[in-house]
Structures are given as structure tokens and as C-alpha cells.
């Protein structure tokens, strides 16, 4: 009997504490649930803010200018999600071309509030090699300073390019390597990344909807629309055909149209030779061939030098080296694209392992195209970039590479890219420039940063 009474006494003493503990635990569980709900509502606010900014170029321009957009200045409370509410505010900055989305969510009892700030930037050209569908990368191209992004699958066709473990590769579909240099070997089944060089099933940005009408109009105004040389590879000497002939004066003597050449000595008036600091839009409605050669190992009026935007709605054939030498911009995060170099090597303290390399995780701000050298992984040292096109290049059809010149900017090819004789020691380089901007009919938002912050003191409406 005394033992029973003792047990009852213990229960009577512990019961209030047990009940209090259960009550506190329930409160904490409810609080945690509401806290999570508020966080999810804040994330929904960020998503809605992204949708609003991408709804039109005018909307993004207003936000970028700091103009108040009704409903997106903490002046509206959105109630379309069950369980709580959220609100959104846009602000310009913190840097040029950037907008901050500030979204806050709270539960329906107004007990928990979470707050998120995301900085986004409208960057039309966000990749060195672009395409609206699948990307097949084969020998003949080397890519530096910018990632490769595919809206579908990204296929490394041969071991020439699959052996280069740079730059970073992102695909909405699957990143496919070779047997010797594999990437994603299990398709859509996780894991979908090595967290260093390739990512499958990635939420890649939309592709820009280019304003071809505006670019064609610009070319027409500057005399750079459908410019063909005085000799056509299809039409014969003296004919304005479907090829831009980078040729010597003698080959065009019968045409007497040396001003329409693009080579060094008899360059087109709008070429980089005569306008090294001016961008033009070069636009062709059909096919075009850029052709020419070096003379005795040096530029002699036959090689390519264009800057600005080059639009070819048909097929583009490169049959010329480049001749444009200058000090060009290097993206501040260029080293991140070359963090991994081959299957077993990474960026080290050594300099010049890739173009603009200053050492471990450090790259220069400018690069001397035509003068500075670097060591190409698997291919030796002493490389120089011979740029023929500085800016953005769009090819509506196929890109065929017969001779090897370099691009500084970005290249978008809708068709196939093929190179004759492409090897680890014979290829075109694409040196990405993250400052490119071309006329577009949509807004492409790139996330710069994402942070949870202290909720605003502004009164909820």
C-alpha cells in the first residue's frame, strides 16, 4: 500500500509538468509549422516578383529605374495561397542593371513572418555557346570564361572536347560525355551533377527572343545589311553572290569595288580595321561565307576583323583567320569556368593555364587578344587568340568551320556546328564577354544573390 501511494504521489507531482511539456511541444510544433508556411509564402512572393519582372521589358525598365510599380511596393497583400498572405517590393540595384525583389510571407494568424531578398539581373546573353534546343559540342571549338547552357541535352561529341573539363556545363536535359570522358552516366536519375563541372536537369534560364527587326533596321541604317564582297564563291569573279570574299586586290580588280572588302588593306569602311572602337550590326538574310587567308603567316588584307553584332539568318561558313588585335574584357568570375581543366587536373597557383590566368582562382581583368599567350590543357603552350569577330554572333542555320578564327563574345547556333580538321591544336575559341547586350523582346533574369533577411517594419495593408 505505501508503494502504491508513493507511485501515485510521483504521478501527481509529474503530471502537471508532463501536461505543460506536451502543451509547449504542441505550441512549438504549431509555431514551426507556421514558420515554415511563412517561409514558403515568402518564396512564392519571390517567384511572383520574378514573373512580374519578366512580363515585359517595360516593367523591368521601370523597376531598374526605381519607379514604383503598383502592387509591388508593399502596397498590396496577395491572398492567392491558402494558409497566409505575402507582399512584394521592387527596388533598383544594388549594382547597375540589377533589381532587388523583397518578398515577405506570414501565416493566416499573423504570428510568423519570414522575409527574403533576391537580387536579379537582366542578362540577355548569359552563355558563351547558346542554343534554343539541344547542344552538340564537337571538335573545332574551344570555350573559355563562360558556361555552356542547353535547353535540352548537352552532348560532348568526341574526346577532343570531352577531354577538356571546362567550362561549366548546364543542361535542362542530360549532359552526355564519351566513353573515355563520361559525364552523366545515369540520365535523369540522381545524382545529376558532380558539383564542379556539369549539371543535368538544371533549371536553366529562358533563351532570349531576339529583336531581329530592330537589328536589321540598324544594319540598313549603317550600310551593313547584306554586304557581300566583289567576288562570290558561287557567282564567279565580279559578282555579288552569297559569299563575303576576304580576298586580295587582284582577285577583285575587275569589279573595282575594293571598298566592300573586309581585309586589312582594303577593308570595308565599317570593319574593325577602320573602326576598332565602334560596334555595328552586320546582318545577312541568307547564307554567308567569310573567306580569306594569311599571307606568309601574317595578315595581308584577307583575314577577318568585325566588331558589334553579326546576324546570319541562314548558314555561316568560316573560311578565314582573324586579324583583330586589342585589349579585351575578362569576366570577373572567369576562373570559375576553368576551376577544373582535365579529368585529373584543376586550377593551381601556376599562371597561364588558361587565357587570362594569374594563378589559383585568379584571373586578369583584361586580355591581350593577338598578343597574350596561355597553355592549353592537353595541347601545349604558346597559344594566341586570333579574333575575327568581337561581339555577339547569331547563326540561324549551320556553322561550318573551314579555317580557324576566334570569337570574343558569345555564339548562338540553331543548327549544327562542324569543323574540318578540328583537333586539340586546331580550333576556334569562343571567349565569353559578360557585358554583351543585344535587342531582345523578353527579359532574361539571372539570380545574383538570395538571402533571408529581417522582416520589414512597414505596416501590412
C-alpha positions in Angstrom: 0.0 0.0 0.0 2.7 2.5 0.9 4.4 1.7 -2.5 1.2 2.4 -4.4 0.7 5.6 -2.6 4.3 6.6 -3.4 3.8 5.9 -7.1 0.5 7.9 -7.1 2.3 10.8 -5.4 5.1 10.7 -8.0 2.5 10.8 -10.8 0.6 13.7 -9.2 3.9 15.6 -9.0 5.0 14.8 -12.6 1.6 15.1 -14.2 1.4 18.9 -14.3 4.9 19.1 -15.7 4.1 16.4 -18.3 1.0 18.3 -19.3 3.0 21.6 -19.5 5.6 19.9 -21.6 3.0 18.5 -24.0 1.4 21.9 -24.3 4.8 23.6 -25.0 5.7 20.9 -27.5 2.4 21.4 -29.3 2.9 25.1 -29.4 6.5 24.7 -30.8 5.2 22.3 -33.4 2.4 24.7 -34.4 4.9 27.6 -34.4 7.4 25.6 -36.6 4.6 24.8 -39.0 3.5 28.4 -39.3 7.1 29.5 -39.6 7.7 27.1 -42.5 4.4 28.2 -44.1 5.5 31.9 -43.8 8.8 31.0 -45.4 7.1 29.2 -48.3 4.8 32.2 -48.8 7.9 34.5 -49.0 9.4 32.2 -51.6 6.1 32.4 -53.5 6.4 36.1 -53.4 9.9 36.0 -54.9 8.5 33.7 -57.7 5.7 36.2 -58.3 8.1 39.0 -58.4 10.3 37.2 -61.0 7.2 36.6 -63.1 6.2 40.3 -62.9 9.7 41.5 -63.9 9.7 39.1 -66.9 6.2 40.1 -68.0 7.6 42.9 -70.2 10.8 44.8 -70.9 9.0 48.0 -69.9 8.2 46.5 -66.4 11.8 45.6 -65.8 13.0 49.0 -67.1 10.6 50.7 -64.6 11.9 48.6 -61.7 15.5 49.2 -62.8 14.9 53.0 -62.8 13.4 52.9 -59.3 9.9 53.7 -60.5 7.1 52.4 -58.2 5.1 49.6 -59.8 1.6 49.3 -58.3 1.2 46.2 -56.2 4.9 45.7 -55.9 5.9 48.3 -53.3 4.5 46.6 -50.2 1.2 48.3 -51.1 -0.7 45.1 -51.8 -1.3 41.9 -49.9 -1.6 38.8 -52.0 -4.0 36.1 -50.8 -4.0 33.5 -53.6 -2.2 30.9 -51.5 -4.1 29.1 -48.7 -2.8 29.5 -45.2 -1.4 33.0 -45.3 -0.5 36.1 -47.2 2.5 37.7 -48.8 3.7 41.0 -50.2 6.4 42.2 -52.6 8.6 45.2 -53.1 10.9 46.1 -56.0 14.0 48.4 -55.7 16.8 49.3 -58.1 20.3 48.0 -57.5 22.4 47.3 -55.7 24.5 47.4 -58.8 23.9 48.7 -62.3 21.4 46.5 -64.4 20.2 44.8 -61.2 16.8 44.8 -59.4 16.1 43.6 -55.8 13.0 41.6 -55.1 12.0 41.8 -51.5 9.2 39.4 -50.5 7.6 38.7 -47.2 5.2 36.0 -46.1 3.1 35.5 -42.9 0.7 32.9 -41.7 -3.0 33.4 -41.6 -2.9 34.1 -37.8 -0.3 36.8 -38.4 2.0 35.2 -35.8 5.0 34.3 -38.0 6.7 36.4 -40.7 9.6 35.4 -43.0 11.4 37.8 -45.4 13.6 37.1 -48.4 15.7 39.4 -50.7 16.8 38.2 -54.1 18.9 40.3 -56.5 18.4 39.6 -60.2 19.9 41.0 -63.4 18.6 41.1 -66.9 21.3 39.5 -68.9 20.2 38.6 -72.4 23.5 36.8 -73.3 24.3 34.6 -70.4 26.3 31.8 -72.0 29.3 31.5 -74.3 27.6 29.0 -76.6 23.8 29.3 -76.9 21.0 27.3 -78.5 17.3 27.1 -78.2 17.3 23.3 -78.1 19.9 20.5 -77.8 23.6 21.5 -77.9 26.2 19.2 -79.6 29.7 20.4 -79.0 32.4 18.8 -81.2 36.0 19.3 -82.1 36.7 22.7 -83.7 35.5 24.9 -80.8 37.3 25.8 -77.5 35.2 27.7 -75.0 36.6 30.0 -72.2 35.3 32.3 -69.4 31.6 31.4 -69.8 29.5 28.4 -69.3 27.7 26.3 -71.9 23.9 26.1 -71.3 21.5 23.8 -73.1 17.7 24.0 -73.1 17.7 20.2 -73.9 20.6 17.8 -73.8 24.2 18.8 -74.0 26.3 16.3 -75.9 30.1 16.3 -76.0 30.5 14.5 -79.3 34.2 13.5 -79.2 37.2 13.2 -76.9 38.7 16.4 -78.2 36.2 18.5 -76.3 35.1 15.9 -73.8 38.8 15.8 -72.6 38.5 19.5 -71.7 36.8 19.7 -68.3 36.0 23.4 -68.7 33.9 25.5 -68.8 30.9 24.6 -66.6 28.1 22.8 -68.4 24.4 23.1 -67.6 21.5 21.3 -69.3 17.8 21.2 -68.7 18.1 17.6 -70.1 21.3 15.5 -69.7 25.0 16.3 -70.0 26.4 13.4 -72.1 30.1 12.7 -72.4 32.1 10.0 -74.1 33.2 6.5 -73.0 36.6 7.8 -72.2 35.4 11.0 -70.6 31.9 10.4 -69.3 29.7 12.9 -67.6 26.1 12.0 -66.6 26.0 8.2 -67.0 22.6 7.6 -65.4 20.4 10.0 -67.3 17.7 11.8 -65.4 18.2 9.5 -62.3 20.1 11.2 -59.5 22.8 12.1 -58.9 22.6 14.8 -61.7 25.8 16.7 -61.1 29.4 16.4 -60.0 29.0 19.8 -58.3 32.1 21.0 -60.1 31.8 20.9 -63.9 28.4 19.6 -65.1 24.7 19.8 -64.0 21.9 17.8 -65.6 18.2 18.5 -65.0 19.1 22.1 -64.2 16.6 25.0 -64.2 18.4 26.9 -66.9 17.3 30.5 -67.9 15.0 31.1 -70.8 16.5 31.9 -74.2 16.2 35.5 -75.4 13.7 36.4 -78.1 15.9 38.5 -80.3 14.5 41.6 -81.9 15.6 40.8 -85.5 13.6 43.7 -86.9 15.4 46.2 -84.8 18.8 44.7 -85.7 18.0 44.5 -89.4 16.9 48.2 -89.3 20.1 49.2 -87.6 22.2 47.4 -90.2 20.3 49.1 -93.0 20.9 52.5 -91.5 24.7 51.9 -91.3 25.2 50.2 -94.6 26.0 46.8 -93.0 23.0 44.9 -94.3 23.6 42.0 -96.7 27.1 43.2 -97.5 28.9 40.9 -100.0 32.4 41.2 -101.4 33.2 41.9 -105.0 33.9 38.2 -105.8 31.5 35.4 -105.0 32.5 31.8 -104.5 29.2 30.9 -106.1 28.7 33.6 -108.7 32.3 34.0 -110.1 34.6 37.0 -110.3 32.9 40.3 -110.2 29.5 39.0 -109.0 27.7 40.0 -105.8 26.9 36.5 -104.7 26.2 34.7 -101.4 29.7 34.8 -100.0 31.7 37.7 -98.5 35.1 37.2 -100.1 38.0 38.2 -97.9 40.4 38.4 -100.8 43.4 40.2 -102.3 43.0 43.3 -104.5 44.0 41.4 -107.6 41.1 38.9 -107.3 38.6 41.8 -107.4 40.3 44.1 -109.9 37.5 43.5 -112.5 34.8 44.6 -110.0 36.5 47.7 -108.9 34.8 47.5 -105.5 37.7 47.4 -103.1 35.7 49.4 -100.5 33.4 46.4 -99.9 36.3 44.2 -98.8 36.9 43.4 -95.1 40.6 42.5 -95.2 43.3 44.6 -93.6 44.5 46.7 -96.6 41.2 47.1 -98.4 38.8 46.8 -95.6 35.1 47.7 -95.6 34.7 51.2 -94.2 32.8 49.8 -91.2 35.2 47.0 -90.4 37.3 46.7 -87.2 40.3 47.7 -89.2 39.0 51.2 -89.6 36.6 51.3 -86.6 38.4 49.5 -83.8 36.2 51.1 -81.1 32.8 51.1 -82.8 30.1 48.4 -82.8 27.9 47.8 -85.8 25.2 45.4 -86.6 26.1 43.2 -89.5 23.0 41.4 -90.9 22.5 38.9 -93.6 19.1 37.5 -94.7 20.7 34.4 -96.3 23.9 32.4 -96.2 27.3 34.0 -96.0 30.9 32.8 -96.1 33.7 34.7 -94.5 36.8 33.7 -96.5 40.4 34.6 -96.8 43.9 33.6 -95.7 47.1 34.7 -94.1 50.0 35.6 -96.4 53.3 34.2 -95.3 52.0 33.7 -91.8 50.8 37.3 -91.4 47.6 39.2 -92.1 47.7 40.7 -95.6 44.2 42.0 -96.4 42.4 38.7 -96.4 41.6 37.9 -92.8 38.5 38.8 -90.7 38.0 41.8 -88.4 34.4 42.6 -87.3 33.0 44.0 -84.1 29.4 44.5 -82.9 26.6 42.0 -83.7 26.7 39.6 -86.5 23.4 38.1 -87.6 23.2 35.4 -90.3 19.7 34.1 -90.8 21.0 31.3 -93.0 24.2 29.3 -92.8 27.6 30.8 -91.8 30.9 29.4 -93.1 34.2 30.5 -91.5 37.0 30.2 -94.0 39.4 32.8 -92.7 41.6 33.5 -89.8 41.1 36.6 -87.6 43.1 39.7 -87.5 41.6 42.0 -84.8 44.1 42.6 -82.0 43.2 44.6 -78.9 43.0 44.5 -75.1 39.6 42.9 -74.2 37.4 42.5 -71.1 37.7 39.3 -69.0 34.7 38.4 -66.7 35.5 38.7 -63.0 34.4 35.1 -62.4 36.3 33.7 -65.4 38.4 31.4 -63.2 35.3 29.6 -62.0 34.8 28.2 -65.5 38.4 26.9 -65.6 38.4 25.5 -62.0 38.7 22.0 -63.5 40.9 21.6 -66.5 41.2 17.9 -67.4 39.8 14.8 -65.8 42.5 14.8 -63.2 43.8 18.3 -63.0 42.5 21.6 -61.6 43.5 25.2 -61.5 46.7 25.7 -59.5 49.0 28.6 -58.4 50.6 28.4 -61.8 49.7 31.2 -64.2 48.6 31.0 -67.9 46.9 27.6 -67.5 44.0 29.1 -69.4 43.6 32.5 -71.1 43.9 35.3 -68.5 45.0 33.0 -65.7 47.0 34.8 -63.0 47.2 31.9 -60.5 44.9 29.9 -58.2 41.3 31.1 -58.6 42.5 34.4 -60.0 42.1 35.9 -63.5 43.0 39.2 -65.1 40.6 41.9 -65.9 41.8 42.4 -69.4 43.4 40.1 -72.0 45.6 41.0 -75.0 43.9 39.3 -78.0 46.6 38.6 -80.5 49.5 39.2 -78.1 49.0 37.4 -74.7 49.7 33.7 -74.6 48.5 30.7 -72.5 48.9 27.0 -72.1 46.0 24.9 -73.4 45.3 21.7 -71.4 46.4 18.6 -73.4 47.7 20.9 -76.2 50.8 22.7 -75.1 51.7 26.3 -74.6 52.2 29.5 -76.6 48.6 29.9 -77.8 47.4 33.3 -79.0 43.8 34.3 -79.9 43.2 35.5 -83.4 39.9 37.2 -83.1 37.8 37.7 -86.3 34.5 38.6 -84.5 34.2 40.7 -81.4 30.6 40.7 -80.1 27.5 38.5 -80.5 27.2 36.1 -83.3 23.8 34.5 -84.3 23.5 31.8 -86.9 20.0 30.7 -87.9 21.3 27.6 -89.8 24.6 25.7 -89.6 28.0 26.9 -88.6 30.8 25.4 -90.7 34.4 26.0 -89.8 37.0 25.5 -92.6 39.7 27.8 -91.2 40.1 28.7 -87.5 39.4 32.2 -86.2 38.3 33.2 -82.7 35.2 34.8 -81.3 35.2 37.2 -78.3 31.7 37.5 -77.0 29.1 34.7 -77.5 27.8 32.5 -80.3 24.3 31.2 -80.9 23.9 28.4 -83.5 20.5 27.0 -84.1 21.8 24.2 -86.4 24.9 22.0 -86.4 28.5 23.1 -85.8 31.0 21.2 -87.9 34.7 21.8 -88.3 37.0 20.3 -90.9 40.3 19.2 -89.4 39.4 20.2 -85.8 41.9 18.8 -83.3 43.3 19.8 -79.9 45.7 22.0 -81.8 43.3 23.4 -84.4 40.1 25.0 -83.2 38.1 28.3 -82.9 38.0 29.8 -79.5 34.9 31.4 -78.0 36.0 33.9 -75.3 32.9 34.9 -73.4 32.1 38.6 -72.7 29.5 39.0 -69.9 28.9 42.7 -70.9 27.2 41.9 -74.1 23.7 43.3 -74.7 21.5 42.8 -77.8 18.0 43.9 -78.6 15.5 41.4 -77.2 11.7 41.2 -76.8 11.8 39.4 -73.5 13.6 39.7 -70.1 16.1 37.1 -69.1 16.7 37.1 -65.3 19.9 35.8 -63.8 20.0 35.3 -60.0 22.9 37.2 -58.5 22.1 36.6 -54.8 19.5 35.2 -52.4 19.3 35.9 -48.7 16.8 35.6 -45.8 16.6 39.0 -44.0 14.9 40.6 -41.1 11.3 41.4 -41.8 10.4 45.0 -42.7 8.7 47.3 -40.2 6.3 48.5 -42.9 2.6 48.1 -41.9 0.8 45.3 -43.8 -2.1 46.6 -45.8 
